[in-house]
């Protein structure tokens, strides 16, 4: 009997291990399925021109994985009923998710109806990067900052922006994948023909902590934006975004050389989009 006890114990432990592994696998599969399981958002059933009045026949439900649903997406039948009869302020392609920012703003709402939940609208002056004539509401951008490295004895009051007072500069990426709510004072973000102003005031949808960062950066440095391609959601790890200084410039350039051996470039000829593969020696 004593010889059987270790065998019985081993069998019991084996059964427990099998049950535990099976439970773990089932939980992992359920979590993976939940991530892939989408939610229905309101999308355009047909191409909808700018200024069109929305009807139920123009719209349809579209299942989108939760992690890819835009912050201003319209979800559920209750929100669908709220937009019927509203006019679009931008054209919508068939299959495109309809966003609150795609609709004309009602007088009683103004900018506040465009702000995603738990975020704030914050306006800063942009002096570098993409010209405001090429930006519009709902574009996604990355925000960069250029600053002067503080000196140990630099305790006196500033009379101008810190980045103009010395040549010892550092450039960093402040925020990634930020939504533009307005360009200048225009909620549509569309500029007049012939306006070639670079930069200007941009209003972003950010958290309160991000607004603090932008306010500090705007007071002590120069801000620029890099425009993202439509649908681009990638967030680059902070460790892969080195601070660019005069001392580190050569090292940074060397690390980038090997990453630009091949690029696909899209070229617009009138309304025709062409793709070209560029080889960099």
Short mmCIF file of the C-alpha atoms (twelve columns), coordinates in Angstrom:
data_MODEL
# 
_entry.id   MODEL 
# 
loop_
_atom_site.group_PDB 
_atom_site.id 
_atom_site.type_symbol 
_atom_site.label_atom_id 
_atom_site.label_alt_id 
_atom_site.label_comp_id 
_atom_site.label_asym_id 
_atom_site.label_seq_id 
_atom_site.Cartn_x 
_atom_site.Cartn_y 
_atom_site.Cartn_z 
_atom_site.pdbx_PDB_model_num 
ATOM 1   C CA . UNK A 1   0.000   0.000  0.000   1 
ATOM 2   C CA . UNK A 2   2.855   2.339  0.899   1 
ATOM 3   C CA . UNK A 3   4.369   1.780  -2.543  1 
ATOM 4   C CA . UNK A 4   1.122   2.868  -4.190  1 
ATOM 5   C CA . UNK A 5   0.851   6.210  -2.376  1 
ATOM 6   C CA . UNK A 6   3.543   8.000  -4.479  1 
ATOM 7   C CA . UNK A 7   1.958   6.642  -7.656  1 
ATOM 8   C CA . UNK A 8   -1.504  7.825  -6.633  1 
ATOM 9   C CA . UNK A 9   -0.119  11.226 -5.661  1 
ATOM 10  C CA . UNK A 10  1.643   11.528 -9.023  1 
ATOM 11  C CA . UNK A 11  -1.557  10.650 -10.867 1 
ATOM 12  C CA . UNK A 12  -3.547  13.233 -8.873  1 
ATOM 13  C CA . UNK A 13  -0.921  15.916 -9.543  1 
ATOM 14  C CA . UNK A 14  -0.917  14.966 -13.236 1 
ATOM 15  C CA . UNK A 15  -4.686  15.330 -13.468 1 
ATOM 16  C CA . UNK A 16  -4.529  18.711 -11.678 1 
ATOM 17  C CA . UNK A 17  -1.786  19.880 -14.058 1 
ATOM 18  C CA . UNK A 18  -3.805  18.830 -17.106 1 
ATOM 19  C CA . UNK A 19  -6.899  20.626 -15.802 1 
ATOM 20  C CA . UNK A 20  -4.850  23.730 -15.024 1 
ATOM 21  C CA . UNK A 21  -3.259  23.775 -18.497 1 
ATOM 22  C CA . UNK A 22  -6.630  23.233 -20.161 1 
ATOM 23  C CA . UNK A 23  -8.136  26.075 -18.114 1 
ATOM 24  C CA . UNK A 24  -5.211  28.353 -19.002 1 
ATOM 25  C CA . UNK A 25  -5.486  27.563 -22.723 1 
ATOM 26  C CA . UNK A 26  -9.232  28.177 -22.653 1 
ATOM 27  C CA . UNK A 27  -8.735  31.529 -20.925 1 
ATOM 28  C CA . UNK A 28  -6.077  32.588 -23.473 1 
ATOM 29  C CA . UNK A 29  -8.347  31.587 -26.358 1 
ATOM 30  C CA . UNK A 30  -11.261 33.513 -24.847 1 
ATOM 31  C CA . UNK A 31  -9.095  36.617 -24.394 1 
ATOM 32  C CA . UNK A 32  -7.832  36.367 -27.987 1 
ATOM 33  C CA . UNK A 33  -11.384 35.953 -29.280 1 
ATOM 34  C CA . UNK A 34  -12.510 38.957 -27.227 1 
ATOM 35  C CA . UNK A 35  -9.774  41.096 -28.766 1 
ATOM 36  C CA . UNK A 36  -10.796 40.042 -32.261 1 
ATOM 37  C CA . UNK A 37  -14.508 40.392 -31.565 1 
ATOM 38  C CA . UNK A 38  -15.574 43.727 -32.923 1 
ATOM 39  C CA . UNK A 39  -18.255 46.243 -32.078 1 
ATOM 40  C CA . UNK A 40  -20.676 47.731 -34.562 1 
ATOM 41  C CA . UNK A 41  -19.988 51.305 -35.563 1 
ATOM 42  C CA . UNK A 42  -22.009 53.430 -37.974 1 
ATOM 43  C CA . UNK A 43  -20.478 53.494 -41.471 1 
ATOM 44  C CA . UNK A 44  -21.404 54.932 -44.843 1 
ATOM 45  C CA . UNK A 45  -23.314 52.472 -47.041 1 
ATOM 46  C CA . UNK A 46  -22.635 54.576 -50.153 1 
ATOM 47  C CA . UNK A 47  -20.390 57.483 -51.077 1 
ATOM 48  C CA . UNK A 48  -21.791 60.521 -49.241 1 
ATOM 49  C CA . UNK A 49  -20.886 64.003 -50.528 1 
ATOM 50  C CA . UNK A 50  -20.030 66.973 -48.342 1 
ATOM 51  C CA . UNK A 51  -23.121 68.806 -47.109 1 
ATOM 52  C CA . UNK A 52  -25.458 65.815 -47.532 1 
ATOM 53  C CA . UNK A 53  -28.287 65.265 -45.050 1 
ATOM 54  C CA . UNK A 54  -27.900 61.829 -43.502 1 
ATOM 55  C CA . UNK A 55  -30.709 59.288 -43.864 1 
ATOM 56  C CA . UNK A 56  -30.962 55.733 -42.587 1 
ATOM 57  C CA . UNK A 57  -30.577 54.415 -46.166 1 
ATOM 58  C CA . UNK A 58  -27.130 56.025 -46.408 1 
ATOM 59  C CA . UNK A 59  -25.805 54.246 -43.326 1 
ATOM 60  C CA . UNK A 60  -25.054 50.715 -42.184 1 
ATOM 61  C CA . UNK A 61  -23.485 48.897 -39.219 1 
ATOM 62  C CA . UNK A 62  -19.859 47.842 -39.620 1 
ATOM 63  C CA . UNK A 63  -18.032 45.509 -37.233 1 
ATOM 64  C CA . UNK A 64  -14.609 46.830 -36.225 1 
ATOM 65  C CA . UNK A 65  -12.162 45.301 -33.692 1 
ATOM 66  C CA . UNK A 66  -12.344 47.289 -30.473 1 
ATOM 67  C CA . UNK A 67  -8.696  48.416 -30.576 1 
ATOM 68  C CA . UNK A 68  -9.184  49.967 -34.027 1 
ATOM 69  C CA . UNK A 69  -12.361 51.956 -33.300 1 
ATOM 70  C CA . UNK A 70  -11.605 55.712 -33.581 1 
ATOM 71  C CA . UNK A 71  -12.322 57.794 -30.436 1 
ATOM 72  C CA . UNK A 72  -15.099 59.761 -32.182 1 
ATOM 73  C CA . UNK A 73  -16.818 56.799 -33.833 1 
ATOM 74  C CA . UNK A 74  -20.624 56.643 -33.687 1 
ATOM 75  C CA . UNK A 75  -21.838 53.399 -32.099 1 
ATOM 76  C CA . UNK A 76  -25.193 51.811 -31.436 1 
ATOM 77  C CA . UNK A 77  -28.729 52.533 -32.559 1 
ATOM 78  C CA . UNK A 78  -29.169 55.354 -30.034 1 
ATOM 79  C CA . UNK A 79  -26.283 57.367 -31.476 1 
ATOM 80  C CA . UNK A 80  -27.411 56.467 -35.011 1 
ATOM 81  C CA . UNK A 81  -30.774 58.123 -34.351 1 
ATOM 82  C CA . UNK A 82  -28.989 61.235 -33.095 1 
ATOM 83  C CA . UNK A 83  -27.209 61.815 -36.417 1 
ATOM 84  C CA . UNK A 84  -30.148 61.238 -38.756 1 
ATOM 85  C CA . UNK A 85  -30.965 64.552 -40.392 1 
ATOM 86  C CA . UNK A 86  -27.507 65.971 -39.604 1 
ATOM 87  C CA . UNK A 87  -25.375 67.306 -42.469 1 
ATOM 88  C CA . UNK A 88  -21.881 66.102 -43.307 1 
ATOM 89  C CA . UNK A 89  -19.062 68.627 -43.425 1 
ATOM 90  C CA . UNK A 90  -16.647 66.337 -45.297 1 
ATOM 91  C CA . UNK A 91  -17.241 63.687 -48.002 1 
ATOM 92  C CA . UNK A 92  -17.463 60.068 -46.788 1 
ATOM 93  C CA . UNK A 93  -16.463 57.021 -48.831 1 
ATOM 94  C CA . UNK A 94  -18.587 53.866 -48.844 1 
ATOM 95  C CA . UNK A 95  -17.543 51.636 -45.943 1 
ATOM 96  C CA . UNK A 96  -15.911 54.500 -44.016 1 
ATOM 97  C CA . UNK A 97  -16.806 54.806 -40.324 1 
ATOM 98  C CA . UNK A 98  -18.756 57.978 -39.582 1 
ATOM 99  C CA . UNK A 99  -17.213 60.161 -36.865 1 
ATOM 100 C CA . UNK A 100 -18.811 62.940 -34.869 1 
ATOM 101 C CA . UNK A 101 -16.154 65.257 -36.324 1 
ATOM 102 C CA . UNK A 102 -17.428 64.397 -39.845 1 
ATOM 103 C CA . UNK A 103 -20.720 66.139 -39.101 1 
ATOM 104 C CA . UNK A 104 -21.555 69.822 -39.118 1 
ATOM 105 C CA . UNK A 105 -21.357 71.237 -35.625 1 
ATOM 106 C CA . UNK A 106 -24.670 72.313 -34.148 1 
ATOM 107 C CA . UNK A 107 -24.668 75.856 -32.850 1 
ATOM 108 C CA . UNK A 108 -25.386 74.823 -29.293 1 
ATOM 109 C CA . UNK A 109 -22.452 72.400 -29.220 1 
ATOM 110 C CA . UNK A 110 -19.490 74.088 -30.882 1 
ATOM 111 C CA . UNK A 111 -16.067 72.545 -30.351 1 
ATOM 112 C CA . UNK A 112 -17.089 70.740 -27.157 1 
ATOM 113 C CA . UNK A 113 -19.137 68.092 -29.008 1 
ATOM 114 C CA . UNK A 114 -16.014 67.011 -30.907 1 
ATOM 115 C CA . UNK A 115 -13.886 66.278 -27.848 1 
ATOM 116 C CA . UNK A 116 -13.527 62.537 -27.088 1 
ATOM 117 C CA . UNK A 117 -14.555 61.332 -23.639 1 
ATOM 118 C CA . UNK A 118 -11.937 61.892 -20.894 1 
ATOM 119 C CA . UNK A 119 -9.916  64.233 -23.128 1 
ATOM 120 C CA . UNK A 120 -9.587  67.992 -23.495 1 
ATOM 121 C CA . UNK A 121 -9.167  70.437 -26.361 1 
ATOM 122 C CA . UNK A 122 -5.894  72.342 -26.134 1 
ATOM 123 C CA . UNK A 123 -4.486  74.871 -28.593 1 
ATOM 124 C CA . UNK A 124 -0.763  75.484 -29.128 1 
ATOM 125 C CA . UNK A 125 1.278   77.405 -31.655 1 
ATOM 126 C CA . UNK A 126 3.136   75.240 -34.164 1 
ATOM 127 C CA . UNK A 127 6.115   76.774 -35.967 1 
ATOM 128 C CA . UNK A 128 7.671   73.793 -37.774 1 
ATOM 129 C CA . UNK A 129 6.757   70.641 -39.638 1 
ATOM 130 C CA . UNK A 130 3.753   70.364 -41.954 1 
ATOM 131 C CA . UNK A 131 2.150   73.628 -43.201 1 
ATOM 132 C CA . UNK A 132 -1.333  74.287 -41.839 1 
ATOM 133 C CA . UNK A 133 -2.610  74.394 -45.442 1 
ATOM 134 C CA . UNK A 134 -2.044  70.624 -45.607 1 
ATOM 135 C CA . UNK A 135 -3.778  69.846 -42.306 1 
ATOM 136 C CA . UNK A 136 -7.440  69.430 -41.420 1 
ATOM 137 C CA . UNK A 137 -9.574  68.294 -38.517 1 
ATOM 138 C CA . UNK A 138 -9.293  64.599 -37.576 1 
ATOM 139 C CA . UNK A 139 -5.768  64.279 -39.014 1 
ATOM 140 C CA . UNK A 140 -3.348  62.349 -36.808 1 
ATOM 141 C CA . UNK A 141 0.057   63.842 -36.043 1 
ATOM 142 C CA . UNK A 142 3.131   63.324 -33.889 1 
ATOM 143 C CA . UNK A 143 4.292   66.383 -31.932 1 
ATOM 144 C CA . UNK A 144 8.008   67.197 -31.649 1 
ATOM 145 C CA . UNK A 145 9.738   69.696 -29.394 1 
ATOM 146 C CA . UNK A 146 13.031  71.565 -29.761 1 
ATOM 147 C CA . UNK A 147 14.573  72.897 -26.534 1 
ATOM 148 C CA . UNK A 148 17.728  74.408 -25.121 1 
ATOM 149 C CA . UNK A 149 19.499  72.202 -22.615 1 
ATOM 150 C CA . UNK A 150 19.410  74.098 -19.293 1 
ATOM 151 C CA . UNK A 151 22.702  75.447 -17.917 1 
ATOM 152 C CA . UNK A 152 23.623  74.950 -14.264 1 
ATOM 153 C CA . UNK A 153 23.700  78.715 -13.622 1 
ATOM 154 C CA . UNK A 154 20.665  79.442 -15.800 1 
ATOM 155 C CA . UNK A 155 18.378  80.818 -13.071 1 
ATOM 156 C CA . UNK A 156 17.531  84.270 -14.413 1 
ATOM 157 C CA . UNK A 157 14.196  85.243 -15.982 1 
ATOM 158 C CA . UNK A 158 13.703  84.529 -19.692 1 
ATOM 159 C CA . UNK A 159 12.918  87.333 -22.104 1 
ATOM 160 C CA . UNK A 160 12.250  85.048 -25.079 1 
ATOM 161 C CA . UNK A 161 11.713  81.370 -25.952 1 
ATOM 162 C CA . UNK A 162 14.492  79.165 -24.544 1 
ATOM 163 C CA . UNK A 163 15.265  77.575 -27.896 1 
ATOM 164 C CA . UNK A 164 16.421  80.972 -29.266 1 
ATOM 165 C CA . UNK A 165 18.938  81.699 -26.510 1 
ATOM 166 C CA . UNK A 166 21.636  79.099 -27.147 1 
ATOM 167 C CA . UNK A 167 22.945  76.621 -29.674 1 
ATOM 168 C CA . UNK A 168 22.993  73.623 -27.311 1 
ATOM 169 C CA . UNK A 169 19.688  72.148 -28.509 1 
ATOM 170 C CA . UNK A 170 17.818  68.884 -28.021 1 
ATOM 171 C CA . UNK A 171 14.926  67.580 -30.163 1 
ATOM 172 C CA . UNK A 172 12.488  65.039 -28.710 1 
ATOM 173 C CA . UNK A 173 9.183   63.428 -29.653 1 
ATOM 174 C CA . UNK A 174 6.610   64.669 -27.134 1 
ATOM 175 C CA . UNK A 175 3.377   62.904 -28.155 1 
ATOM 176 C CA . UNK A 176 2.353   60.360 -30.782 1 
ATOM 177 C CA . UNK A 177 -0.897  59.772 -32.690 1 
ATOM 178 C CA . UNK A 178 -2.626  62.969 -31.569 1 
ATOM 179 C CA . UNK A 179 -5.924  64.018 -33.182 1 
ATOM 180 C CA . UNK A 180 -6.327  67.529 -34.594 1 
ATOM 181 C CA . UNK A 181 -9.697  69.047 -33.673 1 
ATOM 182 C CA . UNK A 182 -9.262  72.381 -35.432 1 
ATOM 183 C CA . UNK A 183 -6.776  74.302 -37.578 1 
ATOM 184 C CA . UNK A 184 -6.655  77.931 -36.527 1 
ATOM 185 C CA . UNK A 185 -10.254 78.919 -35.768 1 
ATOM 186 C CA . UNK A 186 -11.683 76.603 -38.413 1 
ATOM 187 C CA . UNK A 187 -13.284 73.375 -37.202 1 
ATOM 188 C CA . UNK A 188 -13.143 71.911 -40.705 1 
ATOM 189 C CA . UNK A 189 -9.433  72.619 -40.955 1 
ATOM 190 C CA . UNK A 190 -9.782  73.674 -44.590 1 
ATOM 191 C CA . UNK A 191 -7.726  76.733 -45.544 1 
ATOM 192 C CA . UNK A 192 -8.201  79.316 -48.254 1 
ATOM 193 C CA . UNK A 193 -6.490  78.806 -51.643 1 
ATOM 194 C CA . UNK A 194 -3.208  80.688 -51.770 1 
ATOM 195 C CA . UNK A 195 -2.686  80.573 -47.992 1 
ATOM 196 C CA . UNK A 196 0.891   79.340 -47.591 1 
ATOM 197 C CA . UNK A 197 1.358   79.906 -43.869 1 
ATOM 198 C CA . UNK A 198 3.504   77.257 -42.182 1 
ATOM 199 C CA . UNK A 199 2.488   76.196 -38.704 1 
ATOM 200 C CA . UNK A 200 0.024   78.393 -36.802 1 
ATOM 201 C CA . UNK A 201 -2.386  77.451 -34.031 1 
ATOM 202 C CA . UNK A 202 -3.568  73.840 -33.885 1 
ATOM 203 C CA . UNK A 203 -6.157  72.507 -31.442 1 
ATOM 204 C CA . UNK A 204 -5.556  68.927 -30.303 1 
ATOM 205 C CA . UNK A 205 -7.567  66.309 -28.391 1 
ATOM 206 C CA . UNK A 206 -5.334  65.402 -25.428 1 
ATOM 207 C CA . UNK A 207 -5.548  64.279 -21.829 1 
ATOM 208 C CA . UNK A 208 -5.169  66.843 -19.070 1 
ATOM 209 C CA . UNK A 209 -1.626  65.629 -18.338 1 
ATOM 210 C CA . UNK A 210 -0.723  65.924 -22.039 1 
ATOM 211 C CA . UNK A 211 -2.120  69.461 -22.040 1 
ATOM 212 C CA . UNK A 212 0.252   70.287 -19.174 1 
ATOM 213 C CA . UNK A 213 3.160   68.926 -21.188 1 
ATOM 214 C CA . UNK A 214 2.205   70.928 -24.281 1 
ATOM 215 C CA . UNK A 215 1.766   74.145 -22.322 1 
ATOM 216 C CA . UNK A 216 5.190   73.798 -20.720 1 
ATOM 217 C CA . UNK A 217 6.817   72.809 -24.014 1 
ATOM 218 C CA . UNK A 218 5.157   75.676 -25.866 1 
ATOM 219 C CA . UNK A 219 6.475   78.194 -23.339 1 
ATOM 220 C CA . UNK A 220 10.047  76.873 -23.325 1 
ATOM 221 C CA . UNK A 221 10.610  75.515 -26.815 1 
ATOM 222 C CA . UNK A 222 9.621   75.276 -30.448 1 
ATOM 223 C CA . UNK A 223 6.918   72.782 -31.469 1 
ATOM 224 C CA . UNK A 224 6.490   70.983 -34.792 1 
ATOM 225 C CA . UNK A 225 4.145   68.310 -36.146 1 
ATOM 226 C CA . UNK A 226 4.695   65.287 -38.383 1 
ATOM 227 C CA . UNK A 227 1.548   64.192 -40.248 1 
ATOM 228 C CA . UNK A 228 0.587   60.489 -40.159 1 
ATOM 229 C CA . UNK A 229 -0.865  58.550 -43.079 1 
ATOM 230 C CA . UNK A 230 -4.564  57.760 -42.997 1 
ATOM 231 C CA . UNK A 231 -5.222  54.829 -40.665 1 
ATOM 232 C CA . UNK A 232 -1.659  54.780 -39.279 1 
ATOM 233 C CA . UNK A 233 -1.855  53.789 -35.584 1 
ATOM 234 C CA . UNK A 234 1.690   52.620 -34.762 1 
ATOM 235 C CA . UNK A 235 3.221   53.885 -31.517 1 
ATOM 236 C CA . UNK A 236 7.026   53.707 -31.529 1 
ATOM 237 C CA . UNK A 237 8.621   52.672 -28.251 1 
ATOM 238 C CA . UNK A 238 10.206  55.581 -26.412 1 
ATOM 239 C CA . UNK A 239 13.521  53.694 -26.296 1 
ATOM 240 C CA . UNK A 240 13.608  53.770 -30.126 1 
ATOM 241 C CA . UNK A 241 13.143  57.561 -30.206 1 
ATOM 242 C CA . UNK A 242 16.535  58.978 -29.180 1 
ATOM 243 C CA . UNK A 243 17.012  62.588 -28.142 1 
ATOM 244 C CA . UNK A 244 18.719  64.398 -31.010 1 
ATOM 245 C CA . UNK A 245 21.536  66.737 -29.923 1 
ATOM 246 C CA . UNK A 246 24.656  68.061 -31.588 1 
ATOM 247 C CA . UNK A 247 26.713  65.492 -29.673 1 
ATOM 248 C CA . UNK A 248 24.482  62.567 -30.679 1 
ATOM 249 C CA . UNK A 249 23.712  63.724 -34.229 1 
ATOM 250 C CA . UNK A 250 26.295  61.537 -35.968 1 
ATOM 251 C CA . UNK A 251 25.262  58.449 -34.001 1 
ATOM 252 C CA . UNK A 252 21.573  59.038 -34.749 1 
ATOM 253 C CA . UNK A 253 22.275  59.536 -38.463 1 
ATOM 254 C CA . UNK A 254 24.277  56.313 -38.583 1 
ATOM 255 C CA . UNK A 255 21.495  54.307 -36.934 1 
ATOM 256 C CA . UNK A 256 18.959  55.649 -39.441 1 
ATOM 257 C CA . UNK A 257 20.998  54.882 -42.564 1 
ATOM 258 C CA . UNK A 258 20.272  51.152 -42.418 1 
ATOM 259 C CA . UNK A 259 16.522  51.765 -42.040 1 
ATOM 260 C CA . UNK A 260 16.062  53.673 -45.297 1 
ATOM 261 C CA . UNK A 261 17.227  51.114 -47.845 1 
ATOM 262 C CA . UNK A 262 13.776  50.743 -49.408 1 
ATOM 263 C CA . UNK A 263 10.694  52.974 -49.316 1 
ATOM 264 C CA . UNK A 264 7.289   52.930 -51.027 1 
ATOM 265 C CA . UNK A 265 6.269   56.453 -52.027 1 
ATOM 266 C CA . UNK A 266 2.748   57.451 -53.093 1 
ATOM 267 C CA . UNK A 267 2.532   60.151 -55.775 1 
ATOM 268 C CA . UNK A 268 -0.667  61.982 -56.743 1 
ATOM 269 C CA . UNK A 269 -1.056  62.907 -60.412 1 
ATOM 270 C CA . UNK A 270 -4.264  64.883 -60.481 1 
ATOM 271 C CA . UNK A 271 -6.727  62.442 -58.878 1 
ATOM 272 C CA . UNK A 272 -4.702  59.341 -59.727 1 
ATOM 273 C CA . UNK A 273 -2.601  57.804 -56.950 1 
ATOM 274 C CA . UNK A 274 0.605   56.001 -57.971 1 
ATOM 275 C CA . UNK A 275 2.984   53.948 -55.857 1 
ATOM 276 C CA . UNK A 276 6.714   53.837 -56.510 1 
ATOM 277 C CA . UNK A 277 9.348   51.697 -54.814 1 
ATOM 278 C CA . UNK A 278 12.498  53.684 -54.135 1 
ATOM 279 C CA . UNK A 279 15.857  52.017 -53.481 1 
ATOM 280 C CA . UNK A 280 18.336  53.946 -51.363 1 
ATOM 281 C CA . UNK A 281 21.985  52.969 -51.837 1 
# 
